[in-house]
């Protein structure tokens, strides 16, 4: 799925970048804007305990459903009187972490499978790719729901489920790159010099895949965050009272006619984060892959 | 054409087989006893024993799989724990409502998406093109469940233009009522796949615009619009058809979420409710159904290929 979103997002970027020529690695606007957005989000998430916010799970029923700008609660409170700013910040920690960990897992497993399939070709390739085809023949959210259904809803199970469901897309991108690399002169030269499979893979193939892996990783984090939030929203991820942006939206559904900001803010944060990671991923891609075949 | 279709259909069998294996394994690798999962917490030891015997839980996994497959092929998906009815009937009634929503969203996404892509290509690099690109970018970045909530809040609760819950009004099962209830969920569901289609259309058309035959068409005096619509679009339609399978993936994924937000009584809502109720027979039945539909639709898009690209027909 990452690749499709990438095509679509890439279209937007292509027009903006088409004016730039040259092959040198240059900082581009996407890298800068996306980098700053994500840096701020990560910084707030990491530094959350230092911000002296109220306990995100502390109940205060007397002061429930306060609007924006209420004294002591800049973003108001939810139906149980919990401070929304604090829940948004602490929920962001979980949402970001889940998205990044899910992306790390599916990237690592996807690279391993993709490289093995692409480098060894023949029957290894056939076996790995047919197995991935079976995973691909499921609508990815269905696969994730199925995994959560049988292992129980939790943040961890949700992120594992999303990672597995997205693994095939990653493996396919990496495989096609590995296939191209395999035919290159320097790989043949390494093999002719007697390099072992292990050495060829780790000294020659993997380093050349890194730019692609790195930029696809960041393009995927946004998608993963959106998907793990979706599972939480359905009640299949992070469980109450712990906040993450998806579960906050789910709780907000029942009283958003009274206080719209409870339903607006977590969704806005998800959208901003997804946009941030997409822009950063595009910027990285333009930066790292400039002048190369990909 | 016939042999092409036959070959594609035969290729489908291992994939369908793989789908049933994954669903079977999900049940049997999950922590806990499969019979207990299928009968629910209220089952008596006697019922448990009977089902264990029927499923052959003392048999090796491949034997269990074969007997389970035998039941599935006979249309027997088991008995729902929470609805106290046959799973196959339950799932099929919900499927109809899902098809209404997903079908509407599919048509909407394809038509609007292609239109936006064509307009983008016509006004390439101009303000309208940039605006459409931004809309696409947002359509992809906004989680569908949040977009749904915004629609409910703005068009439902604020403007009172459309109803926001369910499929029909109270005691009003007319087509008009269905149409009114359909608008918000269908548009929300169509947003992301529509954005993908728009971008694919745009990129494909831009690729064709540089081809000689389009330049010839322009040179003989055709306007840009008729060169694009009359010549470039047909060739650009090949990558667009390729993404239709992907569009289905987006729509099934989004459908599960949209149905739950809008309380639409389809398979997606049934699936999530059944997961939360630990109604495993329904979870398995609904998953199997959605996966099989997904595979079949992908076959269908494959079959559409030769219609758009005659080169495929011979060697497929």
Interface residues (C-beta under 8 A of the other chain):
Chain A: X1 X4 X5 X7 X8 X9 X10 X11 X12 X14 X15 X130 X131 X133 X134 X135 X137 X138 X139 X140 X141 X142 X143 X145 X146 X147 X148 X149 X150 X151 X153 X222 X226 X229 X230 X233 X234 X235 X236 X246 X249 X252 X253 X256 X257 X260 X263 X264 X266 X267 X270 X271 X274 X275 X278
Chain B: X14 X15 X16 X18 X19 X21 X22 X23 X26 X27 X29 X30 X31 X37 X124 X125 X129 X130 X133 X134 X136 X137 X138 X140 X141 X142 X143 X144 X145 X146 X149 X150 X152 X153 X157 X195 X196 X198 X199 X200 X202 X203 X243 X246 X248 X249 X252 X253 X256 X257 X260 X261 X271 X272 X275 X276 X280 X283 X287 X290 X291 X294 X295 X298
